């Protein structure tokens, strides 16, 4: 959330961020993240989340693999 809120992904587009454990809680909180973006007036958060890399080597559940 702090990387999204600080626009870090837009400021450094050439950095390949890789989030371990299938992105942790990001897949489960994606709806809340998008709602927060709407409240803050931020645009493009979902697009930024789609550009990230997620390690999916561990046990998976459907929310972690579904593209929103």
C-alpha positions in Angstrom: 0.0 0.0 0.0 2.8 2.4 0.8 4.4 1.9 -2.6 1.1 2.5 -4.3 0.2 5.6 -2.2 3.6 7.1 -2.7 3.4 6.6 -6.5 6.7 4.6 -6.3 5.7 2.3 -9.2 5.1 5.3 -11.5 8.3 7.1 -10.4 10.5 4.1 -11.0 8.8 2.1 -13.9 12.0 0.2 -14.8 12.3 -1.5 -11.4 10.8 -5.0 -11.4 9.2 -5.4 -8.0 8.7 -9.1 -7.1 6.4 -9.8 -4.2 6.9 -13.1 -2.4 4.2 -15.4 -1.1 1.9 -14.6 -4.0 1.8 -10.9 -3.0 0.9 -11.6 0.6 -2.4 -10.1 1.3 -2.6 -8.0 -1.9 -4.9 -10.5 -3.8 -7.2 -10.7 -0.8 -7.4 -7.0 -0.3 -7.5 -5.8 -3.9 -11.1 -4.6 -3.6 -10.2 -2.5 -0.6 -7.2 -1.2 -2.3 -9.3 0.0 -5.3 -11.8 1.5 -3.0 -9.1 3.4 -1.2 -7.8 4.7 -4.5 -11.2 6.0 -5.3 -11.4 7.8 -1.9 -8.0 9.3 -2.4 -8.7 10.3 -6.0 -5.8 8.1 -7.3 -6.0 6.7 -10.8 -4.4 3.6 -12.2 -3.7 1.6 -9.0 -5.2 -1.6 -10.5 -3.1 -1.2 -13.6 0.0 -0.8 -11.4 -0.9 -4.0 -9.5 -1.2 -5.9 -12.8 2.3 -4.9 -13.8 3.9 -6.3 -10.7 5.5 -9.8 -10.4 4.2 -12.2 -7.8 6.0 -15.4 -6.6 3.5 -18.2 -6.8 5.6 -21.1 -5.9 3.7 -21.9 -2.7 0.2 -23.1 -2.0 -2.4 -21.2 -4.0 -6.0 -20.2 -3.6 -8.3 -18.9 -6.3 -8.1 -15.2 -5.2 -4.4 -15.2 -5.6 -4.5 -16.3 -9.3 -7.5 -14.4 -10.5 -6.9 -11.2 -12.4 -9.2 -8.5 -11.3 
